[in-house]
Amino acid sequence: MKLRYIILLLIGIVLLYFAFSALRRKGSADDDKNERPTYTVVRGEVSSSVIESGSIEAVQSVEVKSRVSGRLQHLFVEEGDNVQKGQEIATIDPEELNLQLQQSTAQLRGAESSAARSRANIDITEKQLRSSLTEAEGRYNLALRDWQNQPELTRTSLEQSRLAYESAQRARDLLAQVTHPQELVLVDATHSQAQAQFDRDRANVDRLTGLLEKGYVSQRDVDAARAQFAASEAALRNAKESKTRLESKQSVERKNAEQRVAETKAAFDQALARANIDKGKLDALNQAKAALDLARSDLRRVQLEKFSYEQAAAQAAQIRATVADSNRLLRETKIKAPMSGTVTKKFVEVGELVSALNSFSGGTSIVQIADLKRLQVKLLINEIDVAKLKPQSHASVEVDAIPNVKFDGVVERIAPSSQTAAASPGAQPSTDAVVKYEVIVTLANADPRIRPGMSAKCTIFVEKVANVLKVPVEFVTKDDKGYWVNVIQQGSKTPERRQIKVGVITTTDYQVTDGLKEGDVLSKPEYTGPPRQGMMSG
């Protein structure tokens, strides 16, 4: 009996405990409803910003390369050294280029000497031949006057046949001494050029084929060289065929000219026989005419000598250009800094081979020079935030390697086109891509502790208003009609729901432009989310 009373007593105590706990929780909930957090509206500053991280790099940075190939003989700088624009920083071994320059210089002296000798021969020969031509013209004019004393009819008949004969001779001589030689000179020049190009292209194919086997050039370079060789081979065949056709044509023209001379000579001989003229005067005239023709023919040789001189002068000019290029390449063995800055990276060591920068190769980088006085942060900002930015916006830069220090920056450039980046670092490419734009923020003052490659966080200030009414975001609700707050009226326990207008919106505050005044007291809105359970229900 006693035990039963004890058990009933214990059960009663437990029931009283649970009843008391339930009443206490209910009382706490009522207190929470009646005593919600409040906020008094004040004036202050509201600012919105865009925050993104990126890496620091120099605004201006170049990789120094050589214009000539060879072994690196000297390297005068190390990483971290400061250099000035135009300062010599490295030297390529110039021995091979010196030998090439000496060889080209010797060839130039020989070509210039040959051209000068040809020019002097032209002057001397031309003076001698013009003097001989003047004497021949005088003798011919004298013999012609003696011949003209013959009777008029005889002289007229003979004159016509003589003129026809002389015309045929002149045509033949012009063909043989001027027209044909000039045509041959042009065809020979074309043939020589085609032969030289053929030899160069064949040598180039052999050279590139050897380099291809060693892996120094690409198959595309060898194919291009072979195509060029095929073109030059076809050009050489065309030049040879043109020369053969020209020789055949000239042979026919010479035969026709000789036949014409023979015909007019026969007519002239017949006229002489019929005229029964003074044989002595005619012989003198013919001899004078032959001497005159020879003098004129000799004078035409001067033009051929001039062609030879022009060819020698062109060869000298070509070698002169080679010498000038060798001098340029020799100067290029002294590698100079293209800009002032700091050596940030060294790619090669003394004694290593360096390839030249040209159309076939990107060249070997020797050092990298950067201007560390002008640094920037390259950011990738999503399309929503980038629409808020504009050039020259102020930014605050925090460098991970230099904690608790903020540096001033400015938005220098916003890319006009986007870069599609994966939604998260390391994620596989997918159709759910984040469209981002490259934004460059330059640092106003470069701290010597900042180095390219460091990580930095940039806070770009988009909007900033001062002395305005502001309300924390947790005291504002929004629905289809706009923004609302709960205003506590003096003497009333129930807050008044009031619609407001907002301006600048940040992650922490709203700027209120209408609906509130300074000093208004707001009540935090009730939680309208899903019911709380478990530990959150208390």
C-alpha positions, 0 to 999 in steps of 0.5 A, a space after each residue: 500500500 505504501 509502495 503504491 502511494 509512493 508510485 502515484 506520488 512520483 507520477 504526479 510530480 512528473 506530470 506537474 513538471 511537464 505541465 510547468 515546462 509547457 506553460 514556461 515555453 508558452 510564456 517565452 513565446 509570448 514574450 518573444 512576440 511582444 518583445 521583438 528587436 527594434 531599430 531607430 531610423 538614423 542618417 548615415 552613409 550607404 555604399 554598394 560595392 563589387 568584390 572579386 579576387 584576382 592576381 597582380 601583374 605588371 601593366 607593362 611586361 616584355 620578354 626580351 628575345 634576340 634577332 640573331 641566333 647563336 650561343 649566349 656569351 654574356 648575361 649581365 643581369 639577374 632576376 631582381 635587377 633594375 635596368 634602364 631602356 637601352 641598357 645592354 643586358 646580354 651578348 650573343 657570340 659575334 664570331 660567326 657574324 664577324 666572319 660573314 661580314 668579312 667575307 661579304 666586305 671582300 666580295 663587295 670590294 671586288 664587285 665595286 672594283 669590277 664595276 669601276 673598271 667597266 665604267 672606265 672602259 666605257 668612257 675610254 672606248 666611247 671616246 675612241 669610237 666617236 673619234 673614228 666615226 667622225 673621221 669615217 663620216 668625213 671620208 665618206 662625205 668627200 667620196 660622196 661629193 666626188 661620186 655626185 659629179 657623174 651625169 644626173 641619170 646615171 647618178 640617180 639610178 645608181 643612187 637608188 640602187 645604192 640606197 636600197 643596198 645600204 638600207 638592206 645593209 643597215 637593216 641587217 646590221 641593226 638586226 645583227 648588232 643591236 636588236 638580236 644582241 639586246 634580245 639575247 641579253 634580256 633572254 640570257 638575263 632571264 635565264 640566269 635569274 631563273 637558274 640562280 633562283 633554281 639553284 637557291 631553291 634546290 639548296 634551300 630544299 636540301 637544307 630544310 630537309 636536313 633540318 626536318 630530319 633533326 626536328 628543327 623545322 616543320 613539314 609545312 616549311 619543307 613543303 613550302 620550299 619544295 613548292 617554291 623549288 617546283 615553281 623555279 624549276 618550271 621558270 627555268 624550263 620556260 626560260 630555256 624554251 624562250 631562249 631556244 625559240 628566240 635563237 630559232 626566230 633570229 636565225 630566220 630573220 638573219 637569213 632573210 636579211 642576208 637574202 635582202 642584202 644579196 638581192 639589193 647588192 646584185 641590183 646595185 652591181 647591175 646598175 654599176 655595170 650599166 652606168 659604166 662609171 669611174 671605177 676608182 671613184 666608186 671604189 673610194 665611195 664603197 670603201 668610205 661607206 664600209 668604213 663608216 658602217 664599221 665605225 657606226 657598228 663599233 659605236 653600238 658596242 658601247 651600249 653592250 658595254 653599258 649593259 655589262 656595267 649596269 649588271 656589275 653595278 647591280 651585283 655590287 649594290 646587292 652585296 652592299 645590302 648584304 654587308 649592311 644587313 651583316 652589320 645590322 645583325 652584328 649590332 643585334 648581338 648586343 641585346 638591349 633592354 627595350 624598356 626600363 623596369 625590373 628583371 622578373 624572370 631569367 630563361 637561359 644561362 650563359 653558354 646556351 644556344 639562342 634561336 632568333 626571332 623571325 618569321 619561321 620561329 618565335 625565338 628564345 626568350 632570354 629575360 622578362 622585364 616588367 615595370 613594377 612601378 605600375 601594377 594592376 589586378 586582373 579580375 573576372 566579374 560576372 555580367 550582373 556586377 559588371 553592369 554596375 561598374 564604370 571606368 575610373 571607379 575607386 577600388 580598395 585592394 587587399 593583398 593576401 601576402 600583406 594582411 591588414 593593409 589596403 591599397 587604393 586602386 582605380 578601374 582602368 578598363 572594362 572588357 567590351 566582350 565577355 569570357 565564359 568561365 566555368 561556374 566553379 574552379 575546376 568544374 567541367 565545362 557545361 552548358 551552365 556557364 557564368 558569363 564574366 568580363 575582364 576588369 583591370 584595376 590599377 594600383 595608385 601607388 605600387 608598394 615594393 612588397 607587392 610582386 606580380 603573381 600575388 593574389 589580391 581582393 578588390 572592393 570596387 565601390 559602385 554607389 555611395 551616398 552620405 547623410 541619408 536615412 538608412 535601415 538594415 535589410 532585416 527590418 525591411 520586407 518586400 512583396 508585389 507592391 513594394 517595400 514595407 517596414 513595421 513602425 512602432 507608434 508611441 503609445 501603441 503596442 501594435 506596429 504600423 505596416 508602412 510602405 517606403 521607397 528605397 534608393 541605394 541597396 546594399 547587402 546590409 542596408 537600404 537607403 530610404 527616400 520616402 515613407 520614414 523620418 529620422 527617429 522613427 522606431 521600427 520593429 523587426 518583421 515576424 519570421 514568415 518562413 516554414 515552421 521551426 522544429 526541434 531545437 529551433 522551436 524553443 
